[in-house]
Each structure stands twice: as C-alpha cells, then as structure tokens.
Amino acid sequence: MASNDLIDPRRSEPSYGANEREMLEGWLHYHRMTLELKCEGLDDTRCNLRPIPTSSLSLHGLVRHLSEVEHYWTSIVFTGSPRDEGIFCSEASPDADFDEAEASTFAHDLAIFHEQCRLADDRMAPASLDDTGSSPLNGDLVTLRWILTHLIEEYARHNGHADLIRELIDGAVGC
C-alpha cells in the first residue's frame, strides 16, 4: 500500500514550522482523529470486541476512556472543577469506561467523546501554555503545556492499542 493511500483529509500533522501552541494542539487533534479512524466502519458488536485475551481493552472502551481523560485533565485539573464521578466511571465502578461499554451504543459514546473534546478545547483556548491548574491528588501545579503534552501521550499510547485491536478484529491496518 502506498503511503498516500493512508492519507485522510480529516487528519493532518501540524506544520513543520508551527509555533509551540499550534504544534501541541495540532498533534492533539491528529491523535483524536486517529482514534476515530481506527473505529470507523465498525458496528457496536465489533467495537466492543476484546480480541486480546488478557486485556479488557476494546475500541469502544478506548473512546470512553479518552472521554474521561479529556474531562479529568481539562475540567478537574486545569479549571479546578470539583472532582466528580466522571463521565462513565464512578467510585463504585472505577473501570466502567472499559468494563461497561456494552451498556451503551458506540454512537452514543462517540457523541460524548466529541462533546468532551469540544469542551476541552473551549477550556484551553483562552489560556496561555504557562497557565496552571492543580492536581487533586497532591496539589502540585500543572501547566497547560504539560496537560497538552500528556493528552498527546495518552492518545499516542492508546492509539497503539487501537491499531492492534483493529487489526485483530478485521485485519485493517493503517491510519
């Protein structure tokens, strides 16, 4: 397969000459779209498959998990919203993002993912990369720069999982 066969106009890398903010936001948007592309064209049954016997990971669960990640880092840590039960997870069910994905449709949870990404972007847009939030775990100050870098790292790691899961589901590679 030629490398340009994998190009999707909905996903592009940031410009080589982008400034720091454009670079960080560009890579975050790139990785968000990568996750969506990994899930594209699958029905609920296949999005919920857990093809790695030793893991509870599914594509649907990854979308739910990254909704939680977006919410936690931009709402709770960055803007200081009260720590709540989360989007899918709760104290009683801390792994509900993965363990309870079948309780909802993928389309419903993808809409929640889109909303969490939009809200995260809205929270970060007016801020400087040097603006800080604070970790509810230890009170340490966390810059927006660190949060953006961490979000990119979370997506990059989980997109690697999504690559493997998708290939095991139907042999699709790329994106």
Rosetta constraint file for C-alpha pairs under 8 A:
AtomPair CA 1 CA 5 HARMONIC 6.50 0.50
AtomPair CA 2 CA 6 HARMONIC 7.52 0.50
AtomPair CA 3 CA 7 HARMONIC 7.39 0.50
AtomPair CA 6 CA 174 HARMONIC 6.12 0.50
AtomPair CA 6 CA 175 HARMONIC 5.76 0.50
AtomPair CA 7 CA 11 HARMONIC 7.65 0.50
AtomPair CA 7 CA 175 HARMONIC 7.45 0.50
AtomPair CA 8 CA 12 HARMONIC 7.62 0.50
AtomPair CA 8 CA 175 HARMONIC 7.91 0.50
AtomPair CA 10 CA 33 HARMONIC 7.19 0.50
AtomPair CA 11 CA 29 HARMONIC 7.75 0.50
AtomPair CA 11 CA 30 HARMONIC 5.52 0.50
AtomPair CA 11 CA 33 HARMONIC 6.01 0.50
AtomPair CA 11 CA 34 HARMONIC 7.26 0.50
AtomPair CA 12 CA 30 HARMONIC 6.01 0.50
AtomPair CA 13 CA 26 HARMONIC 6.56 0.50
AtomPair CA 13 CA 27 HARMONIC 6.46 0.50
AtomPair CA 13 CA 30 HARMONIC 6.19 0.50
AtomPair CA 14 CA 18 HARMONIC 6.60 0.50
AtomPair CA 14 CA 22 HARMONIC 7.18 0.50
AtomPair CA 14 CA 23 HARMONIC 5.66 0.50
AtomPair CA 14 CA 26 HARMONIC 4.98 0.50
AtomPair CA 14 CA 27 HARMONIC 6.41 0.50
AtomPair CA 15 CA 23 HARMONIC 7.41 0.50
AtomPair CA 18 CA 22 HARMONIC 5.58 0.50
AtomPair CA 18 CA 23 HARMONIC 5.49 0.50
AtomPair CA 19 CA 23 HARMONIC 5.95 0.50
AtomPair CA 20 CA 24 HARMONIC 6.18 0.50
AtomPair CA 21 CA 25 HARMONIC 6.09 0.50
AtomPair CA 21 CA 129 HARMONIC 7.29 0.50
AtomPair CA 22 CA 26 HARMONIC 5.67 0.50
AtomPair CA 23 CA 27 HARMONIC 6.14 0.50
AtomPair CA 24 CA 28 HARMONIC 6.23 0.50
AtomPair CA 24 CA 148 HARMONIC 6.35 0.50
AtomPair CA 24 CA 149 HARMONIC 6.84 0.50
AtomPair CA 24 CA 152 HARMONIC 7.82 0.50
AtomPair CA 25 CA 29 HARMONIC 6.20 0.50
AtomPair CA 25 CA 148 HARMONIC 7.32 0.50
AtomPair CA 26 CA 30 HARMONIC 6.08 0.50
AtomPair CA 27 CA 31 HARMONIC 6.14 0.50
AtomPair CA 27 CA 152 HARMONIC 6.65 0.50
AtomPair CA 28 CA 32 HARMONIC 6.18 0.50
AtomPair CA 28 CA 148 HARMONIC 7.35 0.50
AtomPair CA 28 CA 151 HARMONIC 6.94 0.50
AtomPair CA 28 CA 152 HARMONIC 5.25 0.50
AtomPair CA 28 CA 155 HARMONIC 7.78 0.50
AtomPair CA 29 CA 33 HARMONIC 6.22 0.50
AtomPair CA 30 CA 34 HARMONIC 6.19 0.50
AtomPair CA 31 CA 35 HARMONIC 6.37 0.50
AtomPair CA 31 CA 152 HARMONIC 6.95 0.50
AtomPair CA 31 CA 155 HARMONIC 5.82 0.50
AtomPair CA 31 CA 156 HARMONIC 6.57 0.50
AtomPair CA 31 CA 159 HARMONIC 7.45 0.50
AtomPair CA 32 CA 36 HARMONIC 6.60 0.50
AtomPair CA 32 CA 155 HARMONIC 6.97 0.50
AtomPair CA 33 CA 37 HARMONIC 6.11 0.50
AtomPair CA 34 CA 38 HARMONIC 6.26 0.50
AtomPair CA 34 CA 159 HARMONIC 7.01 0.50
AtomPair CA 34 CA 175 HARMONIC 6.30 0.50
AtomPair CA 35 CA 39 HARMONIC 6.64 0.50
AtomPair CA 35 CA 63 HARMONIC 7.54 0.50
AtomPair CA 35 CA 155 HARMONIC 7.74 0.50
AtomPair CA 35 CA 159 HARMONIC 5.90 0.50
AtomPair CA 35 CA 162 HARMONIC 7.02 0.50
AtomPair CA 36 CA 40 HARMONIC 6.12 0.50
AtomPair CA 37 CA 175 HARMONIC 6.66 0.50
AtomPair CA 38 CA 59 HARMONIC 7.87 0.50
AtomPair CA 38 CA 162 HARMONIC 6.37 0.50
AtomPair CA 38 CA 163 HARMONIC 6.80 0.50
AtomPair CA 38 CA 166 HARMONIC 6.49 0.50
AtomPair CA 38 CA 175 HARMONIC 7.00 0.50
AtomPair CA 39 CA 47 HARMONIC 6.82 0.50
AtomPair CA 39 CA 59 HARMONIC 6.40 0.50
AtomPair CA 39 CA 60 HARMONIC 7.93 0.50
AtomPair CA 39 CA 166 HARMONIC 7.52 0.50
AtomPair CA 42 CA 46 HARMONIC 5.82 0.50
AtomPair CA 42 CA 47 HARMONIC 6.06 0.50
AtomPair CA 43 CA 47 HARMONIC 6.14 0.50
AtomPair CA 43 CA 106 HARMONIC 7.90 0.50
AtomPair CA 44 CA 48 HARMONIC 6.09 0.50
AtomPair CA 44 CA 105 HARMONIC 6.38 0.50
AtomPair CA 44 CA 106 HARMONIC 5.69 0.50
AtomPair CA 45 CA 49 HARMONIC 6.47 0.50
AtomPair CA 46 CA 169 HARMONIC 6.97 0.50
AtomPair CA 47 CA 58 HARMONIC 6.44 0.50
AtomPair CA 47 CA 59 HARMONIC 5.19 0.50
AtomPair CA 47 CA 60 HARMONIC 5.15 0.50
AtomPair CA 47 CA 106 HARMONIC 7.11 0.50
AtomPair CA 48 CA 58 HARMONIC 5.43 0.50
AtomPair CA 48 CA 59 HARMONIC 6.46 0.50
AtomPair CA 48 CA 60 HARMONIC 5.57 0.50
AtomPair CA 48 CA 61 HARMONIC 7.36 0.50
AtomPair CA 48 CA 101 HARMONIC 7.05 0.50
AtomPair CA 48 CA 102 HARMONIC 6.56 0.50
AtomPair CA 49 CA 58 HARMONIC 5.67 0.50
AtomPair CA 49 CA 59 HARMONIC 7.61 0.50
AtomPair CA 49 CA 169 HARMONIC 7.42 0.50
AtomPair CA 50 CA 55 HARMONIC 7.07 0.50
AtomPair CA 50 CA 56 HARMONIC 6.08 0.50
AtomPair CA 50 CA 57 HARMONIC 5.74 0.50
AtomPair CA 50 CA 58 HARMONIC 4.98 0.50
AtomPair CA 50 CA 165 HARMONIC 7.56 0.50
AtomPair CA 51 CA 58 HARMONIC 7.72 0.50
AtomPair CA 51 CA 165 HARMONIC 6.46 0.50
AtomPair CA 51 CA 168 HARMONIC 6.33 0.50
AtomPair CA 51 CA 169 HARMONIC 6.82 0.50
AtomPair CA 52 CA 56 HARMONIC 7.68 0.50
AtomPair CA 52 CA 57 HARMONIC 7.54 0.50
AtomPair CA 52 CA 165 HARMONIC 7.46 0.50
AtomPair CA 56 CA 98 HARMONIC 6.49 0.50
AtomPair CA 56 CA 99 HARMONIC 6.93 0.50
AtomPair CA 57 CA 61 HARMONIC 6.20 0.50
AtomPair CA 57 CA 62 HARMONIC 6.88 0.50
AtomPair CA 57 CA 98 HARMONIC 6.43 0.50
AtomPair CA 58 CA 62 HARMONIC 6.19 0.50
AtomPair CA 58 CA 98 HARMONIC 7.14 0.50
AtomPair CA 58 CA 162 HARMONIC 7.82 0.50
AtomPair CA 58 CA 165 HARMONIC 6.98 0.50
AtomPair CA 59 CA 63 HARMONIC 6.40 0.50
AtomPair CA 59 CA 162 HARMONIC 6.19 0.50
AtomPair CA 59 CA 165 HARMONIC 7.09 0.50
AtomPair CA 59 CA 166 HARMONIC 7.71 0.50
AtomPair CA 60 CA 64 HARMONIC 6.37 0.50
AtomPair CA 60 CA 98 HARMONIC 7.67 0.50
AtomPair CA 60 CA 101 HARMONIC 6.35 0.50
AtomPair CA 60 CA 106 HARMONIC 6.07 0.50
AtomPair CA 60 CA 109 HARMONIC 7.87 0.50
AtomPair CA 61 CA 65 HARMONIC 5.94 0.50
AtomPair CA 61 CA 97 HARMONIC 5.53 0.50
AtomPair CA 61 CA 98 HARMONIC 4.22 0.50
AtomPair CA 61 CA 99 HARMONIC 7.50 0.50
AtomPair CA 61 CA 101 HARMONIC 5.73 0.50
AtomPair CA 62 CA 66 HARMONIC 6.06 0.50
AtomPair CA 62 CA 97 HARMONIC 7.66 0.50
AtomPair CA 62 CA 98 HARMONIC 7.06 0.50
AtomPair CA 62 CA 158 HARMONIC 7.09 0.50
AtomPair CA 62 CA 162 HARMONIC 7.67 0.50
AtomPair CA 63 CA 67 HARMONIC 6.27 0.50
AtomPair CA 63 CA 109 HARMONIC 7.36 0.50
AtomPair CA 63 CA 110 HARMONIC 6.74 0.50
AtomPair CA 63 CA 113 HARMONIC 6.55 0.50
AtomPair CA 64 CA 68 HARMONIC 6.49 0.50
AtomPair CA 64 CA 88 HARMONIC 7.22 0.50
AtomPair CA 64 CA 97 HARMONIC 5.14 0.50
AtomPair CA 64 CA 98 HARMONIC 7.17 0.50
AtomPair CA 64 CA 101 HARMONIC 7.54 0.50
AtomPair CA 64 CA 109 HARMONIC 6.48 0.50
AtomPair CA 64 CA 110 HARMONIC 7.75 0.50
AtomPair CA 64 CA 113 HARMONIC 6.84 0.50
AtomPair CA 65 CA 69 HARMONIC 6.30 0.50
AtomPair CA 65 CA 97 HARMONIC 5.19 0.50
AtomPair CA 65 CA 98 HARMONIC 6.93 0.50
AtomPair CA 66 CA 70 HARMONIC 6.08 0.50
AtomPair CA 66 CA 113 HARMONIC 7.39 0.50
AtomPair CA 66 CA 154 HARMONIC 7.97 0.50
AtomPair CA 66 CA 155 HARMONIC 7.53 0.50
AtomPair CA 67 CA 71 HARMONIC 6.25 0.50
AtomPair CA 67 CA 87 HARMONIC 7.33 0.50
AtomPair CA 67 CA 112 HARMONIC 7.10 0.50
AtomPair CA 67 CA 113 HARMONIC 4.90 0.50
AtomPair CA 67 CA 116 HARMONIC 5.80 0.50
AtomPair CA 67 CA 117 HARMONIC 7.35 0.50
AtomPair CA 68 CA 72 HARMONIC 6.00 0.50
AtomPair CA 68 CA 86 HARMONIC 6.47 0.50
AtomPair CA 68 CA 87 HARMONIC 5.90 0.50
AtomPair CA 68 CA 88 HARMONIC 7.23 0.50
AtomPair CA 68 CA 89 HARMONIC 7.90 0.50
AtomPair CA 68 CA 97 HARMONIC 7.78 0.50
AtomPair CA 69 CA 73 HARMONIC 6.12 0.50
AtomPair CA 69 CA 151 HARMONIC 7.60 0.50
AtomPair CA 70 CA 74 HARMONIC 6.04 0.50
AtomPair CA 70 CA 75 HARMONIC 7.88 0.50
AtomPair CA 70 CA 116 HARMONIC 6.23 0.50
AtomPair CA 70 CA 117 HARMONIC 6.45 0.50
AtomPair CA 70 CA 120 HARMONIC 6.21 0.50
AtomPair CA 70 CA 151 HARMONIC 7.38 0.50
AtomPair CA 71 CA 75 HARMONIC 5.34 0.50
AtomPair CA 71 CA 76 HARMONIC 7.02 0.50
AtomPair CA 71 CA 86 HARMONIC 7.71 0.50
AtomPair CA 71 CA 87 HARMONIC 7.76 0.50
AtomPair CA 71 CA 116 HARMONIC 6.18 0.50
AtomPair CA 71 CA 120 HARMONIC 6.81 0.50
AtomPair CA 72 CA 76 HARMONIC 5.05 0.50
AtomPair CA 72 CA 77 HARMONIC 6.33 0.50
AtomPair CA 72 CA 86 HARMONIC 7.64 0.50
AtomPair CA 73 CA 77 HARMONIC 4.96 0.50
AtomPair CA 73 CA 78 HARMONIC 6.07 0.50
AtomPair CA 73 CA 147 HARMONIC 6.58 0.50
AtomPair CA 74 CA 78 HARMONIC 4.81 0.50
AtomPair CA 74 CA 79 HARMONIC 6.35 0.50
AtomPair CA 74 CA 120 HARMONIC 5.55 0.50
AtomPair CA 74 CA 123 HARMONIC 6.59 0.50
AtomPair CA 74 CA 124 HARMONIC 7.23 0.50
AtomPair CA 74 CA 147 HARMONIC 7.69 0.50
AtomPair CA 75 CA 79 HARMONIC 5.08 0.50
AtomPair CA 75 CA 80 HARMONIC 6.34 0.50
AtomPair CA 75 CA 81 HARMONIC 5.59 0.50
AtomPair CA 75 CA 120 HARMONIC 7.28 0.50
AtomPair CA 75 CA 123 HARMONIC 7.41 0.50
AtomPair CA 76 CA 80 HARMONIC 4.81 0.50
AtomPair CA 76 CA 81 HARMONIC 4.58 0.50
AtomPair CA 76 CA 82 HARMONIC 6.15 0.50
AtomPair CA 76 CA 83 HARMONIC 5.88 0.50
AtomPair CA 76 CA 136 HARMONIC 7.73 0.50
AtomPair CA 77 CA 81 HARMONIC 7.43 0.50
AtomPair CA 77 CA 133 HARMONIC 5.34 0.50
AtomPair CA 77 CA 134 HARMONIC 5.31 0.50
AtomPair CA 77 CA 135 HARMONIC 5.40 0.50
AtomPair CA 77 CA 136 HARMONIC 6.68 0.50
AtomPair CA 77 CA 142 HARMONIC 7.68 0.50
AtomPair CA 78 CA 132 HARMONIC 6.42 0.50
AtomPair CA 78 CA 133 HARMONIC 3.95 0.50
AtomPair CA 78 CA 134 HARMONIC 6.47 0.50
AtomPair CA 78 CA 142 HARMONIC 7.44 0.50
AtomPair CA 78 CA 143 HARMONIC 7.94 0.50
AtomPair CA 78 CA 144 HARMONIC 7.11 0.50
AtomPair CA 78 CA 147 HARMONIC 7.98 0.50
AtomPair CA 79 CA 123 HARMONIC 7.37 0.50
AtomPair CA 79 CA 133 HARMONIC 6.07 0.50
AtomPair CA 80 CA 133 HARMONIC 6.50 0.50
AtomPair CA 80 CA 134 HARMONIC 7.02 0.50
AtomPair CA 83 CA 136 HARMONIC 7.70 0.50
AtomPair CA 85 CA 89 HARMONIC 6.14 0.50
AtomPair CA 85 CA 90 HARMONIC 4.52 0.50
AtomPair CA 85 CA 91 HARMONIC 6.59 0.50
AtomPair CA 86 CA 90 HARMONIC 6.17 0.50
AtomPair CA 88 CA 96 HARMONIC 5.83 0.50
AtomPair CA 88 CA 97 HARMONIC 5.44 0.50
AtomPair CA 89 CA 93 HARMONIC 5.73 0.50
AtomPair CA 89 CA 94 HARMONIC 4.90 0.50
AtomPair CA 89 CA 95 HARMONIC 6.04 0.50
AtomPair CA 89 CA 96 HARMONIC 4.91 0.50
AtomPair CA 89 CA 97 HARMONIC 5.95 0.50
AtomPair CA 90 CA 94 HARMONIC 5.12 0.50
AtomPair CA 90 CA 96 HARMONIC 7.46 0.50
AtomPair CA 95 CA 99 HARMONIC 5.84 0.50
AtomPair CA 95 CA 100 HARMONIC 7.89 0.50
AtomPair CA 96 CA 100 HARMONIC 4.81 0.50
AtomPair CA 96 CA 101 HARMONIC 7.07 0.50
AtomPair CA 97 CA 101 HARMONIC 6.18 0.50
AtomPair CA 100 CA 104 HARMONIC 7.95 0.50
AtomPair CA 101 CA 105 HARMONIC 7.79 0.50
AtomPair CA 104 CA 108 HARMONIC 6.84 0.50
AtomPair CA 104 CA 109 HARMONIC 7.03 0.50
AtomPair CA 105 CA 109 HARMONIC 6.43 0.50
AtomPair CA 106 CA 110 HARMONIC 5.89 0.50
AtomPair CA 107 CA 111 HARMONIC 6.26 0.50
AtomPair CA 108 CA 112 HARMONIC 6.55 0.50
AtomPair CA 109 CA 113 HARMONIC 6.16 0.50
AtomPair CA 110 CA 114 HARMONIC 6.22 0.50
AtomPair CA 111 CA 115 HARMONIC 6.22 0.50
AtomPair CA 112 CA 116 HARMONIC 6.10 0.50
AtomPair CA 113 CA 117 HARMONIC 6.18 0.50
AtomPair CA 114 CA 118 HARMONIC 6.17 0.50
AtomPair CA 115 CA 119 HARMONIC 6.06 0.50
AtomPair CA 116 CA 120 HARMONIC 5.98 0.50
AtomPair CA 117 CA 121 HARMONIC 6.14 0.50
AtomPair CA 118 CA 122 HARMONIC 6.17 0.50
AtomPair CA 119 CA 123 HARMONIC 6.17 0.50
AtomPair CA 120 CA 124 HARMONIC 6.23 0.50
AtomPair CA 121 CA 125 HARMONIC 5.84 0.50
AtomPair CA 122 CA 126 HARMONIC 7.61 0.50
AtomPair CA 123 CA 127 HARMONIC 7.72 0.50
AtomPair CA 124 CA 144 HARMONIC 7.51 0.50
AtomPair CA 127 CA 131 HARMONIC 6.24 0.50
AtomPair CA 127 CA 144 HARMONIC 7.75 0.50
AtomPair CA 128 CA 144 HARMONIC 7.15 0.50
AtomPair CA 129 CA 143 HARMONIC 6.47 0.50
AtomPair CA 129 CA 144 HARMONIC 4.80 0.50
AtomPair CA 129 CA 145 HARMONIC 4.72 0.50
AtomPair CA 130 CA 143 HARMONIC 5.42 0.50
AtomPair CA 130 CA 144 HARMONIC 6.12 0.50
AtomPair CA 130 CA 145 HARMONIC 6.50 0.50
AtomPair CA 131 CA 143 HARMONIC 5.49 0.50
AtomPair CA 131 CA 144 HARMONIC 5.82 0.50
AtomPair CA 132 CA 141 HARMONIC 5.92 0.50
AtomPair CA 132 CA 142 HARMONIC 5.15 0.50
AtomPair CA 132 CA 143 HARMONIC 4.23 0.50
AtomPair CA 132 CA 144 HARMONIC 5.95 0.50
AtomPair CA 133 CA 141 HARMONIC 5.69 0.50
AtomPair CA 133 CA 142 HARMONIC 5.22 0.50
AtomPair CA 133 CA 143 HARMONIC 6.42 0.50
AtomPair CA 133 CA 144 HARMONIC 7.52 0.50
AtomPair CA 134 CA 139 HARMONIC 5.36 0.50
AtomPair CA 134 CA 140 HARMONIC 5.45 0.50
AtomPair CA 134 CA 141 HARMONIC 4.44 0.50
AtomPair CA 134 CA 142 HARMONIC 5.51 0.50
AtomPair CA 135 CA 139 HARMONIC 4.77 0.50
AtomPair CA 135 CA 140 HARMONIC 5.34 0.50
AtomPair CA 135 CA 141 HARMONIC 6.43 0.50
AtomPair CA 135 CA 142 HARMONIC 6.75 0.50
AtomPair CA 142 CA 146 HARMONIC 6.45 0.50
AtomPair CA 142 CA 147 HARMONIC 7.04 0.50
AtomPair CA 143 CA 147 HARMONIC 6.40 0.50
AtomPair CA 144 CA 148 HARMONIC 6.07 0.50
AtomPair CA 145 CA 149 HARMONIC 6.20 0.50
AtomPair CA 146 CA 150 HARMONIC 6.00 0.50
AtomPair CA 147 CA 151 HARMONIC 6.09 0.50
AtomPair CA 148 CA 152 HARMONIC 6.27 0.50
AtomPair CA 149 CA 153 HARMONIC 6.25 0.50
AtomPair CA 150 CA 154 HARMONIC 6.11 0.50
AtomPair CA 151 CA 155 HARMONIC 6.24 0.50
AtomPair CA 152 CA 156 HARMONIC 6.02 0.50
AtomPair CA 153 CA 157 HARMONIC 6.12 0.50
AtomPair CA 154 CA 158 HARMONIC 6.13 0.50
AtomPair CA 155 CA 159 HARMONIC 5.68 0.50
AtomPair CA 156 CA 160 HARMONIC 6.39 0.50
AtomPair CA 157 CA 161 HARMONIC 6.78 0.50
AtomPair CA 158 CA 162 HARMONIC 6.15 0.50
AtomPair CA 159 CA 163 HARMONIC 6.06 0.50
AtomPair CA 160 CA 164 HARMONIC 6.55 0.50
AtomPair CA 161 CA 165 HARMONIC 6.14 0.50
AtomPair CA 162 CA 166 HARMONIC 5.92 0.50
AtomPair CA 163 CA 167 HARMONIC 6.20 0.50
AtomPair CA 163 CA 173 HARMONIC 6.94 0.50
AtomPair CA 163 CA 174 HARMONIC 7.80 0.50
AtomPair CA 164 CA 168 HARMONIC 6.19 0.50
AtomPair CA 165 CA 169 HARMONIC 6.16 0.50
AtomPair CA 166 CA 170 HARMONIC 6.31 0.50
AtomPair CA 166 CA 171 HARMONIC 6.76 0.50
AtomPair CA 166 CA 172 HARMONIC 6.12 0.50
AtomPair CA 166 CA 173 HARMONIC 7.37 0.50
AtomPair CA 167 CA 171 HARMONIC 4.10 0.50
AtomPair CA 167 CA 172 HARMONIC 4.92 0.50
AtomPair CA 167 CA 173 HARMONIC 5.83 0.50
